[in-house]
Amino acid sequence: MVRTNISLKSVRKIIRLSATNIVLIGFMGSGKSAVGRLLAKSKQNFFLDTDAMIESAEGKSIPKIFEEDGEEYFRSLEESVVSWLINNVNDAVISTGGGMLVYCEKLKEVGKIVYLKVPFETIMSRMDKNELKKRPLFNDLEKARVLYDERNSVYEKRADIIISADASIEVVFSRLRDAVA
């Protein structure tokens, strides 16, 4: 009989390689949560939203976290979520915050990265005034545009799959489902 010493960490890594999460990235308002829920339901997988996880853990909204604790603290929370996902989640559809991939390089370890690419103008047309208030980085639209341009190039470089998401939720869902099938 041959015995091997395989650590629990190694076993988890093997399991992660055999079961792939779908990680949705994109700028705020690109439809990650809406399309992610549809994909998870169609695959009979769990859907996780990293922003909702952070809000639940902190007991306050993302804008409140930014206001009271600052962006640096928020980014540290995102890193904690990514570490947890790496070690604990398989076969899920995960919607990330707009900056998570930019600030958390370990996100690639969570699963297949899918970029929902939407023009800035389309994002703006999708949001009403109430929605804009919920998103602290949209307080200055000029800065938001610069941020969009910066993040767009990072998203494109780090994504495994890029999907044009400048369409209805149903069309984007269909494109996504076909791309990850």
N, C-alpha and C positions, 0 to 999 in steps of 0.2 A: 504494500500500500504506500502510495506517495502522498506526503503531507506538504502543504505549502503554508507559508505564513502570509496571509493576505489581511491587511488592516481593514477595519470598517470604512475608513476613508476611501480606500481603493475600491471596495465593493460599491460604495455610493457613486464613485466616479464611473464605474462600469455601468451601473443602472442608469445614470444620467445620459450616457452615450447611447443607450438603447431606447430611451424614451425622451423625445425631444419636445421641449416647450417652444411655443411660438411667442416671440417677444415683439410687440408692436411699438415702433418708435415713430416720432414725427412731431412737428411743431404743435403747440397748443391749438386746439380747435380743428385738428386734422381728421377727427373721427375715430381715433383709436379705441375709445371705450365702446362706442355704438357698434362698430364693425367687429370688435373683439368679442362682444357678447354674442353676436350672431354666429361667429365662427365657433366659439366654444359650444354653443348649443348644438350646432350641426355636427360637431365632432364628438358630442357627449363628453366634453371635458369641462374642467373647472375654469372659471374666468376670474382673474385677479387684476385689480387696478391698484397700482403702487401708491398713487396719491390717496385713494380711499383707505388703504392700509395705514398710511402715515397719519391721516386725519383721525382714524379710529384709535390708533395707539396713543396719540398726543391729546385726544379729546378736544381738538379745535381744528378749524379750517386751515387750509394752506395759506390764504392771505393773512390770517391771524398769526400763524407761525412766522411768516416773513416779517410781519409788523412787530411782534413781540420778541422774537428770538434771532431774526436775521437770516439771510440767505445761506450763510456758511453753516449754521446749525441745521437748516433744512437739508442741505446737501449731505451732511453727516447722517441724517436719518435715511436718506435715499441709499447711501452706502450700506447701512445696516440692513435695509430691506433686501438689497442685492445679495448680500452674504447669506441671508436667511433663505432666499429663493434658490441659490446655488446648492445649498445643503439639504433642502427639504421639499422641493417642488419638482414634479415630473408630469409630463403630458397635460400641461395647462396652457391656456391662452392668457398672456400677460400684457396689459396696457401700462405703459410707463409714462411718467411725467415728461414734459417736453425737453428738459435738460438732462435727464438721467444718463443717457448715453454719452453726452458731452463730458459729464463730471465723474462718471463711474465706469472706468475702463473694464472692470470685471463683468459688466453686463453681458458680454459675449459668452461668458461661461454659463449663463442661465439657459440659453437656447438659441434657436434660429432667429436672427434679427431681421424683421420685415419693416421697411420704411414706407409709411403712407405719405406719399409726396403730394402736396397741395400748394398751389400758388398762394402767396400772401394775400392777394386781393380776394381770393375765394374764402380764405379763412376769415377775413374781415366781414365779408358778406354773410357768413354763417352765424355770426355772433350779434346778439342784440346788446343793448346798453347794460342790462343786468348781468349778462354773461361776461362782458368786458370787466365789470367791477369785481368779479370773482377771481380774476386773473391778474395778480399784482404786476407782472411784467408788461402788461398792456396799458399801464398808467400813462406812458409816453409812447404814442404811436410811432414816432420817428425812431426811437430807441428799439421798439419792438421790431421794426422793419430791419434794422441793422442786425439785431439778434437773430432774426429769421435767416438772413443771408449767411451769417457766420455758421449757424447750426446746420443749414441745408448742406453745406459742403462736408461737414463732419458726418451727418447722417448718410450721405451718399457713399463716403469712403468706408464706413463701418458696417453698412447693411449687407446682409446675405442676399436679400431680395428687395427690389424697389418696385412699388406698385403706384401707378398714377391714381390718386384718390380724388381727383377733380371731377366727381360725378356723384350720383345719388348713392345713398348708403347701400341699396340693393346691388347696384352695379359694382361698387367697390368690394362688397362682400363676395360677389361672384368671382371677381378677379383674384381676391385673396384666397378663397377656397381652392381655386384652380392652381394657384402658385404653390400652395403648401400641401397639396394632395399627395 
